[in-house]
Amino acid sequence: MHVNKLGKTMKLLMAGALVTMAALCSISSYAQPLTIGYSDWPGWVAWQVAIEKGWFKEAGVDVKFQWFDYSASMDAFTAGKLDAVFMTNGDTLVTGAGGARSKMILITDYSNGNDMILAKPGIKSLADLKGKKVSVEVGLVEHLLLRNGMKKAGMKANDIEIVGAKTNEMPQMLASRDISAIGAWEPIAGQARKAVPGSKAIYTSADEPGLIYDVLAVNPASARDRRADWQKVVKLWNKVVAYIENPETQADAVKIMAARSGVSPAEYLPLLKGTKLLTLEEGKKIYVKAEGYKSLYGSTEIANTFNWYNKAYGLSQNVPSYIDPSFTNAE
């Protein structure tokens, strides 16, 4: 009888040990936080609210945000140092063509004026740039914005001379003697205006809504293996947008975002007007397959043509393979 009892006890202990080992294995496989690269754009700095309010912990997901200059965030993602990065829809194709493919699982916003071609005093339109030098980060989003504006203005590619530089270098570029205009987004564009008093925007993303969508781009393996965690991240987005747009909480949100960007709340508040934050419900409409700028598919296909034509990569990309609406549509 004692032997039988001991046998039962041993079985219970072994079963408990197996459960514990299984639990430890499960925990260890996801012990590392989701790592996300973000940079100085209102639709991405918005996540600072969730970080400081502790919303990720409340949602039961371990996330580590890492701050970069935009290009550096893309480089870190390409090097496999991040699980995800915030990029423009067109730039996901650039990193993907270089080997770092991603899935766009969330649309945070579209640029509604914060991306711009900023010109020195005396230059009133894109047409005034004929024969002059314009600095942009070649192959990335402001380059696309510039070419879009030139096409609408009836200009040819060789009407201007492109001078390549990193976006965070644009204030210095505009201040240099031989550069007449630059492509930059806020708040870097604001820094450039301070560097060259009297400079002004002559073409912005508000002139072509949907040209630039901003997205959370996730490594496909991470999106697959940690789907439940990424779903929790996506679900939080509506809470972030509501906190920023609610008049009762907006001042606190702007204070948090401004501190992350290193400017005053008074300086930061106007930047929200140039960024159309999109709720998940609004994002669902943009995830619908269609041609043109009102669809993420259509807009990204236009960016793909631009990138390929300007030799940002050698082979045209399969746009639908980069887009995963299932996370947004699940909410």
C-alpha positions in Angstrom: 0.0 0.0 0.0 2.8 2.4 0.9 4.6 1.4 -2.4 1.4 2.2 -4.3 1.1 5.5 -2.6 4.7 6.3 -3.3 4.2 5.4 -7.0 1.3 7.8 -7.2 3.3 10.5 -5.5 6.2 10.1 -7.9 3.8 10.2 -10.9 2.3 13.5 -9.5 5.8 14.9 -9.0 6.9 14.0 -12.5 3.7 15.4 -14.0 4.3 18.6 -12.1 7.9 18.8 -13.2 6.9 18.3 -16.9 4.3 21.1 -16.6 6.9 23.4 -15.0 9.4 22.6 -17.7 6.8 23.2 -20.4 5.9 26.5 -18.9 9.6 27.5 -18.6 10.2 26.6 -22.2 7.2 28.6 -23.3 8.4 31.6 -21.2 12.0 31.3 -22.4 11.0 31.3 -26.1 9.3 34.7 -25.6 11.5 36.0 -22.8 12.9 38.8 -25.0 10.7 41.9 -25.5 9.5 42.9 -28.9 12.1 45.4 -30.1 10.7 48.4 -32.2 12.7 51.2 -33.8 11.1 54.6 -33.9 12.1 58.1 -34.9 11.1 61.7 -34.9 7.7 61.7 -36.7 4.5 62.6 -34.9 2.7 59.4 -35.9 5.5 57.4 -34.3 6.3 59.7 -31.4 2.7 59.2 -30.5 3.7 55.8 -29.0 5.6 57.6 -26.3 2.3 58.2 -24.7 1.7 54.4 -24.4 5.3 53.9 -23.2 5.0 56.5 -20.4 1.5 55.5 -19.3 2.5 51.9 -18.9 -0.1 50.7 -21.4 2.0 47.9 -22.8 2.4 46.3 -19.4 -1.3 46.6 -18.8 -1.9 44.9 -22.1 0.4 42.0 -21.1 3.0 42.6 -23.8 6.7 43.3 -23.2 7.9 45.9 -25.7 11.2 47.8 -26.0 11.2 50.9 -28.1 14.6 52.1 -29.4 15.1 55.7 -30.6 17.0 56.5 -33.9 17.4 58.9 -36.7 15.1 57.6 -39.4 17.7 56.2 -41.7 19.6 54.6 -38.8 16.4 52.9 -37.7 16.1 51.3 -41.1 19.7 50.2 -41.0 19.2 48.6 -37.6 16.2 46.7 -38.9 18.1 45.6 -42.0 20.9 44.4 -39.7 18.4 42.2 -37.8 18.8 44.2 -34.6 15.0 45.0 -34.4 11.8 43.0 -34.7 10.0 45.9 -36.2 10.5 49.5 -37.3 8.3 52.4 -38.2 8.7 53.4 -41.8 6.8 54.9 -44.7 5.1 52.4 -46.9 7.5 53.1 -49.8 10.6 52.7 -47.7 9.5 49.2 -46.6 10.2 48.2 -50.2 13.7 49.7 -50.1 14.7 47.7 -47.0 12.9 44.7 -48.3 14.7 44.7 -51.6 17.9 44.9 -49.6 17.0 41.6 -47.9 15.1 42.9 -44.8 11.6 42.1 -45.7 8.7 43.1 -43.5 4.9 43.0 -43.1 3.0 46.3 -42.8 0.6 45.3 -40.0 -0.6 48.8 -38.9 -1.1 52.1 -40.6 -0.4 54.8 -38.0 -1.2 57.9 -40.2 -0.7 59.6 -43.4 1.4 62.7 -43.9 -0.9 65.7 -44.4 1.5 68.6 -44.7 4.4 67.7 -42.4 6.5 66.4 -45.4 7.6 69.2 -47.5 9.9 70.8 -50.1 11.3 73.8 -48.3 12.9 76.6 -50.3 15.0 79.6 -49.6 13.5 83.1 -49.6 12.6 84.3 -53.1 11.6 80.9 -54.4 7.8 80.7 -54.6 7.2 77.5 -56.5 8.7 74.3 -57.8 9.0 75.9 -61.2 11.4 78.4 -59.7 13.8 75.6 -58.9 14.7 75.0 -62.6 18.4 75.0 -63.0 19.0 74.9 -59.3 20.2 72.3 -56.7 17.8 70.5 -54.4 18.9 68.3 -51.5 16.9 65.2 -50.6 17.7 61.7 -49.2 17.8 60.0 -52.5 15.5 57.0 -53.0 13.5 57.8 -49.9 10.2 59.5 -49.2 11.0 63.2 -49.7 12.6 62.3 -53.1 9.3 60.7 -54.1 7.4 63.9 -52.8 9.7 66.1 -54.9 9.2 64.1 -58.1 5.5 63.9 -57.6 5.3 67.7 -57.3 7.6 68.2 -60.3 5.4 65.9 -62.4 2.3 67.9 -61.5 4.1 71.1 -62.3 5.0 69.8 -65.8 8.7 69.7 -64.9 11.3 67.2 -66.2 13.7 65.2 -64.0 16.7 67.1 -65.3 15.2 70.5 -64.6 16.9 70.4 -61.3 20.1 68.9 -59.8 19.6 66.5 -57.0 22.1 66.6 -54.1 21.9 63.6 -51.8 22.1 63.9 -48.0 20.6 62.3 -44.9 17.3 63.8 -43.8 18.7 64.9 -40.4 21.4 66.9 -42.3 18.8 69.0 -44.1 19.0 72.1 -41.9 22.7 72.4 -42.7 22.1 71.6 -46.4 19.6 74.4 -46.7 21.9 76.8 -45.0 24.7 76.0 -47.5 25.2 78.5 -50.3 24.6 76.4 -53.4 21.4 74.6 -52.2 18.1 76.3 -53.1 15.7 73.8 -51.5 15.5 70.7 -49.5 13.1 67.8 -48.7 12.4 67.2 -45.1 9.6 66.4 -42.6 8.7 67.9 -39.3 10.3 68.6 -36.9 13.5 68.6 -39.0 11.8 71.0 -41.5 11.2 73.4 -38.5 14.9 73.2 -37.7 15.7 74.1 -41.3 13.4 77.1 -41.2 15.3 78.3 -38.1 18.6 77.8 -39.9 17.4 79.9 -42.9 14.9 82.5 -41.8 12.3 83.3 -44.4 12.4 79.9 -46.0 9.0 78.4 -46.7 7.3 75.2 -48.0 6.5 75.3 -51.7 5.1 71.8 -51.9 3.9 69.5 -49.2 2.3 66.1 -48.6 -1.1 67.9 -48.1 -1.0 68.4 -51.9 -1.2 64.7 -52.4 -2.9 62.9 -49.4 -2.0 59.2 -49.3 1.3 59.7 -51.1 3.0 58.9 -47.8 1.5 56.4 -45.4 3.4 55.6 -42.2 3.3 52.1 -41.0 4.5 49.5 -38.4 6.7 47.1 -40.4 7.4 43.8 -38.7 9.9 41.1 -39.5 7.7 38.3 -41.1 9.0 35.6 -38.8 8.2 37.7 -35.7 4.8 38.6 -37.0 4.1 34.9 -37.4 5.7 33.5 -34.3 4.5 36.2 -31.9 1.2 37.0 -33.5 -0.6 37.3 -30.2 1.9 39.9 -28.9 1.8 42.0 -32.1 -2.0 41.9 -32.0 -1.9 43.5 -28.5 0.4 46.2 -29.8 -2.0 46.9 -32.7 -5.0 47.0 -30.4 -3.4 49.7 -28.3 -3.3 52.1 -31.2 -6.9 53.3 -30.8 -6.2 54.1 -27.2 -3.1 56.2 -28.2 -5.0 58.1 -30.9 -8.0 58.8 -28.6 -5.7 60.2 -25.8 -3.9 62.5 -28.3 -7.1 63.8 -29.9 -9.3 64.1 -26.8 -9.3 67.8 -25.8 -9.2 66.8 -22.2 -6.0 64.8 -22.5 -4.3 66.4 -25.6 -2.2 68.8 -23.6 -0.7 66.0 -21.6 -0.1 63.9 -24.8 1.6 66.8 -26.5 3.8 67.4 -23.5 5.0 63.8 -23.6 5.5 63.9 -27.3 7.3 67.2 -27.3 9.7 66.1 -24.6 10.7 63.0 -26.7 11.4 65.3 -29.7 13.2 67.9 -27.6 11.0 70.8 -28.3 8.4 72.8 -26.3 4.7 71.7 -26.3 3.8 75.0 -28.1 6.2 74.1 -30.9 5.0 70.6 -31.1 1.2 71.1 -31.2 1.1 72.5 -34.8 2.9 69.4 -36.0 -0.2 67.3 -35.2 -2.1 69.2 -37.9 0.2 68.0 -40.5 -0.2 64.4 -39.5 -3.5 62.6 -40.0 -3.6 59.9 -37.3 -5.7 57.0 -38.4 -7.8 54.9 -36.1 -8.0 51.1 -36.8 -11.4 51.7 -38.3 -10.0 54.2 -40.7 -7.0 52.0 -41.4 -9.3 49.1 -42.5 -10.6 51.3 -45.4 -7.1 52.0 -46.5 -6.2 48.3 -46.4 -8.7 47.6 -49.1 -7.1 46.7 -52.4 -7.5 49.5 -55.0 -5.5 51.7 -57.3 -4.4 55.2 -56.3 -3.5 57.0 -53.1 -6.6 56.1 -51.1 -5.4 52.5 -50.8 -2.2 51.3 -49.1 -1.8 48.8 -52.0 -2.2 51.5 -54.7 0.0 54.1 -52.9 2.7 51.5 -52.3 2.6 50.3 -55.9 3.2 53.9 -57.1 6.1 54.1 -54.7 7.4 50.8 -56.0 7.4 52.2 -59.6 9.3 55.3 -58.4 11.8 53.3 -56.4 12.6 51.0 -59.3 12.8 53.8 -61.8 15.2 55.7 -59.6 17.3 52.6 -59.1 16.6 52.4 -55.3 16.6 48.6 -56.1 17.1 46.5 -59.2 13.9 44.4 -59.2 10.4 45.6 -58.9 8.9 44.4 -55.6 5.8 42.3 -55.1 3.8 44.9 -53.2 1.0 42.7 -51.8 3.5 40.4 -50.1 4.5 43.3 -47.9 1.0 44.1 -46.7 -0.8 42.2 -43.9 -4.2 43.7 -43.1 -5.2 40.8 -40.8 -3.9 42.4 -37.6 -5.9 45.6 -38.1 -9.0 43.8 -39.5 -9.0 41.6 -36.4 -9.9 44.6 -34.2 
